[in-house]
Amino acid sequence: PKRILSGIQASGALHLGNYLGALKRFVDIQDEEPFIFVADMHAITVWQDPAVLAQQTREIACAYIAAGLDPRKATIFPQSAVPAHAELAWIFNCVARLGWLDRMTQFKEKSGKHKERSSVGLYTYPVLQAADILLYKATHVPVGEDQKQHLELTRDIAQKFNNDFGAPGGQPAFFPVTEPVIEGPATRVMSLRDGTAKMSKSDPSDASRINLMDDADAIAAKIRKAKTDPEPLPETVEGLAERPEARNLVDIYAALSSTTRAKVIEDFGGKGFGTFKPALAELAVEVMSPIGARMRELTADPAQIDAILKDGAERARAVAEPVVAETKKLVGFWGA
Ligand code: TYM
């Protein structure tokens, strides 16, 4: 059976990349009843102030609802409220090989020059991610391009577990080999200041990204000031190949209006940025500012969000617990 799952880390403000690469896509498929969680256990792989972590978790949940997720369709929950994530992660730590983790580029980026001072959690981060996914036997995981390598590791872990424990006597494989779903025009939204760098919450320049909580004026100003080249938009999609900034703005337009790059070029090819940018600013404000406004309303009512998270956690536990119990049995744990 098809099961869709994804999550976002509880580590600070969300931006347009998270919205187009993840959130909006969750909303688009919500009739398939996805599991959508807040990765608070992943967040603490780098220091998070305990006084604000729970609030950050609620904020991501608010973003889910504000973007249009319906908690009756999507199961929305905090990762740490389902202890089976940690149990399965430990077992997977013993399935994954050091060599596999050594190849993970995100660890290299995030640990930088200070590898020996990084948390061990930051290193095994992708193993916890595999547990998040396989605990629900998820078959499809919608994510942005930057998560591709983690999804490949998840497939390797599933296959090795199945091989080592999972298919006794030729039974069907225990864990599915999950498909990453990296689709649409905005799987890698780039910085508004540099078309070769990913839009990211760690970029020191706030002008490089549109935050979910930015108001209409801020959104319009950031698009007006976005870096471009002096040429008008090309008449064909191929003409965007060597023009990263132009391509990024075209892709953002396509994703915000749920259309394709080709359609945007059909409408705006040959036009200058003097025409295209105001149209993009108007569209971005129209789509994004109601989400920000709704988020502000929702964050003012934590009791409502907490009720949604509590209910989601119960539903998630009901699915996760039998899977982890079965996994422990396959591994051979006492009493399992
Ligand atoms: P996180 O919290 O960094 O990002 C959340 C989602 O946003 C996508 N994204 C982008 N998409 C397009 N353009 C960008 N510039 C951009 N920046 C971020 C990410 O690809 C992601 O889909 N490890 C995950 C969280 C996680 C998870 C999981 C995801 C934990 N367990 C299980 C799926 C399944 C992460 O840090 O995402």
Boltz pocket constraint, residues with backbone or C-beta under 6 A from the ligand:
constraints:
  - pocket:
      binder: B
      contacts: [[A, 5], [A, 6], [A, 7], [A, 8], [A, 9], [A, 10], [A, 17], [A, 18], [A, 19], [A, 20], [A, 21], [A, 22], [A, 39], [A, 42], [A, 128], [A, 129], [A, 132], [A, 133], [A, 141], [A, 142], [A, 143], [A, 144], [A, 145], [A, 146], [A, 147], [A, 150], [A, 186], [A, 187], [A, 188], [A, 189], [A, 190], [A, 198], [A, 199], [A, 200]]
      max_distance: 6.0
